[in-house]
């Protein structure tokens, strides 16, 4: 009798364990499934944030260089110490210490440098700011507050120009350089000293 009762107790304990496992295993499986799904969602969110970060800061460049050909046959080379493509407008590149060298047909060249600049690939313009300094192959030199160089046409415009060369010295509030540098239009507080030949 005691053996039969012991067998029944063992059986009831087993049935109780099986019932608990029948309830517990699906709950454990559901918890594992939720944990896996949560991890997938978390990684997707973190991965998206990580991938989105470079777009916000833009692409950084070390010693970028851009070359091209203008409508008048002139060649230009824009270089800088570093640059960053604007995330909001990828055609805009912010440059540190840019330099532009323009070589014109006939062998004439000009070199302009500044502390900062913005190169617009869509408009083919380079806006230079901060201690803008330039020199032409004929010895003419200038400094300006800023300079906007159209690499397609070779035209240059800006403010607060001071220049010196073999012909003399000049200063002006605003300036435009056109016709491959053969014509310079100056406005506002123009002063000049012409050297006698």
C-alpha positions as CSV (number, residue, x, y, z in Angstrom):
1,X,0.0,0.0,0.0
2,X,2.8,2.4,0.9
3,X,4.5,1.5,-2.4
4,X,1.3,2.3,-4.4
5,X,0.9,5.6,-2.6
6,X,4.5,6.5,-3.2
7,X,4.1,5.6,-6.9
8,X,1.0,7.9,-7.1
9,X,2.9,10.7,-5.4
10,X,5.7,10.4,-7.8
11,X,3.3,10.3,-10.7
12,X,1.4,13.4,-9.4
13,X,4.7,15.3,-9.0
14,X,5.7,14.4,-12.5
15,X,2.3,15.6,-13.8
16,X,2.7,18.8,-11.8
17,X,6.1,19.3,-13.3
18,X,4.8,18.6,-16.8
19,X,1.9,21.1,-16.3
20,X,4.4,23.7,-15.1
21,X,6.7,23.0,-18.1
22,X,3.7,23.2,-20.5
23,X,2.9,26.7,-19.2
24,X,6.5,27.8,-18.6
25,X,8.1,26.8,-21.8
26,X,5.8,28.9,-24.1
27,X,6.4,31.8,-21.7
28,X,10.2,31.4,-21.9
29,X,10.0,31.0,-25.7
30,X,7.9,34.2,-25.9
31,X,10.4,36.1,-23.7
32,X,13.3,34.9,-25.8
33,X,11.4,35.9,-29.0
34,X,10.7,39.4,-27.6
35,X,14.4,39.7,-26.5
36,X,15.6,38.8,-30.1
37,X,13.0,41.2,-31.7
38,X,14.0,43.9,-29.3
39,X,17.7,43.5,-30.1
40,X,17.0,43.6,-33.8
41,X,15.0,46.8,-33.4
42,X,17.6,48.3,-31.2
43,X,20.4,47.5,-33.6
44,X,18.4,48.9,-36.5
45,X,17.8,52.2,-34.6
46,X,21.5,52.4,-33.5
47,X,22.7,51.5,-37.0
48,X,20.5,54.1,-38.6
49,X,21.7,56.8,-36.2
50,X,25.3,55.8,-36.9
51,X,24.8,55.8,-40.7
52,X,22.9,59.1,-40.5
53,X,25.7,60.9,-38.6
54,X,28.1,61.3,-41.5
55,X,25.3,62.9,-43.6
56,X,24.8,65.5,-40.9
57,X,28.5,66.4,-40.8
58,X,29.2,66.0,-44.5
59,X,32.2,64.3,-46.1
60,X,35.5,65.4,-44.8
61,X,38.4,65.7,-47.3
62,X,42.1,66.1,-46.7
63,X,44.0,68.1,-49.3
64,X,41.1,68.1,-51.9
65,X,41.9,69.1,-55.5
66,X,39.4,70.1,-58.2
67,X,40.4,70.8,-61.8
68,X,38.5,71.9,-64.9
69,X,38.4,73.9,-68.1
70,X,36.8,77.3,-68.5
71,X,34.8,78.5,-71.5
72,X,37.7,80.6,-72.7
73,X,40.1,77.6,-72.7
74,X,41.7,78.5,-69.4
75,X,42.5,75.7,-67.0
76,X,41.9,76.0,-63.3
77,X,43.1,74.0,-60.2
78,X,41.5,74.5,-56.8
79,X,43.3,73.0,-53.9
80,X,43.0,73.3,-50.1
81,X,44.4,72.0,-46.8
82,X,41.1,70.4,-46.0
83,X,37.4,70.5,-47.0
84,X,33.9,69.4,-46.0
85,X,31.0,68.7,-48.3
86,X,27.9,70.4,-47.0
87,X,25.3,67.7,-46.0
88,X,22.4,69.9,-46.9
89,X,23.8,70.8,-50.3
90,X,26.3,68.3,-51.6
91,X,27.4,70.6,-54.4
92,X,28.8,73.0,-51.8
93,X,32.3,72.3,-50.4
94,X,33.7,74.4,-47.5
95,X,37.5,74.7,-47.8
96,X,40.2,75.6,-45.4
97,X,43.1,77.7,-46.9
98,X,42.1,77.3,-50.5
99,X,44.3,78.2,-53.5
100,X,43.2,78.5,-57.1
101,X,45.6,78.6,-60.0
102,X,44.2,79.7,-63.4
103,X,46.3,79.1,-66.5
104,X,45.1,81.1,-69.5
105,X,45.8,80.5,-73.2
106,X,49.1,82.2,-74.1
107,X,50.8,81.1,-70.9
108,X,49.5,83.7,-68.5
109,X,48.7,82.4,-65.0
110,X,47.2,83.8,-61.8
111,X,47.3,82.4,-58.3
112,X,44.9,83.4,-55.5
113,X,44.8,82.1,-51.9
114,X,42.8,82.9,-48.8
115,X,42.1,81.6,-45.3
116,X,38.7,80.1,-46.2
117,X,36.5,79.4,-49.2
118,X,33.4,77.8,-50.6
119,X,33.5,75.9,-53.8
120,X,30.2,75.4,-55.6
121,X,30.4,72.6,-58.1
122,X,27.0,73.3,-59.5
123,X,27.8,77.0,-60.2
124,X,31.6,76.4,-60.8
125,X,32.4,79.3,-58.5
126,X,34.9,79.7,-55.7
127,X,34.2,82.3,-53.0
128,X,37.3,83.2,-51.1
129,X,37.3,85.1,-47.8
130,X,39.8,86.2,-45.2
131,X,43.2,87.7,-46.2
132,X,42.7,87.1,-50.0
133,X,46.0,87.4,-51.8
134,X,46.6,87.0,-55.5
135,X,49.5,87.3,-58.0
136,X,49.6,87.2,-61.8
137,X,52.5,85.9,-63.8
138,X,53.3,89.5,-65.0
139,X,54.1,90.5,-61.4
140,X,50.8,92.2,-60.5
141,X,49.7,91.5,-56.9
142,X,46.6,92.3,-55.0
143,X,44.9,91.8,-51.6
144,X,41.2,91.9,-51.0
145,X,38.5,91.3,-48.4
146,X,36.9,88.7,-50.5
147,X,36.9,87.3,-54.1
148,X,34.3,85.4,-56.1
149,X,35.9,83.5,-58.9
150,X,33.8,82.1,-61.7
151,X,36.0,79.2,-63.0
152,X,33.8,78.9,-66.2
153,X,34.4,82.4,-67.4
154,X,37.5,83.5,-65.4
155,X,35.6,86.6,-64.1
156,X,36.5,87.7,-60.5
157,X,34.6,90.1,-58.3
158,X,34.9,91.3,-54.7
159,X,35.3,94.1,-52.2
160,X,38.1,96.2,-50.7
161,X,40.8,95.7,-53.3
162,X,44.4,97.0,-53.0
163,X,46.7,96.2,-55.9
164,X,50.3,96.9,-57.0
165,X,52.2,96.2,-60.1
166,X,54.7,97.6,-62.6
167,X,52.1,100.2,-63.7
168,X,51.5,101.5,-60.2
169,X,49.2,101.0,-57.2
170,X,45.4,101.1,-56.9
171,X,42.7,100.6,-54.3
172,X,38.9,100.4,-54.6
173,X,35.8,99.5,-52.6
174,X,34.4,97.0,-55.2
175,X,36.0,95.4,-58.2
176,X,35.3,93.2,-61.2
177,X,37.9,91.5,-63.3
178,X,36.7,90.5,-66.8
179,X,38.1,89.5,-70.2
180,X,40.8,87.2,-68.8
181,X,42.0,89.9,-66.6
182,X,42.5,92.5,-69.4
183,X,39.7,94.7,-67.9
184,X,39.3,95.7,-64.3
185,X,36.2,97.7,-63.3
186,X,36.5,99.5,-59.9
187,X,33.9,101.4,-57.9
188,X,33.8,103.2,-54.6
189,X,36.7,105.2,-53.2
190,X,39.0,104.4,-56.2
191,X,42.5,105.8,-55.7
192,X,45.4,105.1,-58.1
193,X,49.1,106.0,-58.4
194,X,50.5,105.5,-61.9
195,X,54.2,105.0,-62.3
196,X,55.7,107.1,-65.1
197,X,57.2,105.0,-68.0
